[in-house]
């Protein structure tokens, strides 16, 4: 059955993660018809010091500009 993996920085509260898990589960159920108890959601939190885009560490103060996120 559906297994959903979300990878993000560790800046969400437990409440935000709960809402995300609920929303992803509900949407997956609605779209696929999979039973709610067969849908798994895992949230992986990767520290910014272990994340990079365009060769730039996410901890770099200029990350948004250098990684072209803006």
Secondary structure, 3 states (H helix, E strand, C coil): CCEEEEEECCCCCHHHHHHHHHHHHHHHHHHHCCCHHHCEEEEEECCHHHCEECCEECCCCCHHHHCCCC
